[in-house]
């Protein structure tokens, strides 16, 4: 009996394969203003690690661990 697996998409620059279904939905978009809420810095917890997203003097975003 043959079981079908989801088709995978992989580009030449990525070593991570993703199911095609995940590519069909657009990424959720949030503005930096909504994320920062009038501030210039926010801490983001991910997998038990704290990351800091901040706005530079040149109005660029930097994410550091």
N, C-alpha and C positions, 0 to 999 in steps of 0.2 A: 504494500500500500504506500502511495506517495503522499507525503504531507508537504504542503506548500509553505514556504517562508516568505515574509515580506520582502519585496524588492529593496535593494540597498542602493543609495547614491553616494558616490565618493568622488571628490575632485582630486586632481594631481597634487594639490598643496596640503591636503588633509589626510591624516592617518585614521581619522575617525569616520566610520560609516554610519549613516543615518537612514532610518526607514523613510521611503518616499512620502509616506503619509504625513510625516512631521514637516516636510518642506511645503506641503500644500497650504498650510495655514500661515498667514502673515504674523510676523513677530509683534508682540504687544509693544506699543510705544507709549512712553511717559516723558513729559518734558522735564528738563533739568530743574526748572522753577518749581514744579510740583514735588520733585524728589528732595530738593534742598530746602524748600519752604522758607524763603526769605533769608536763609543763611548762606554761608560760603563753603560749608563743609558738612559732610554726613558720614557716619560710620555704618558700614554694612556688615552684618554677620553672615558668613557662608561656611557651612561645614565645620563649625566650631572655631573659625578663624575670623578676625576682625580686619576689614578693609576700610580704607578711608578714601572717600571721593571728595575732591576739593576743587574750587575754582581758583585759577592762578591770576596774577596781576594782569596777564594778557587775555583774560576771559576764556581760557582753555580749561578743559577738565582733565584731572589726573587722578588715577586710581592706584593706590599703593597698598601693600600688605603690611 
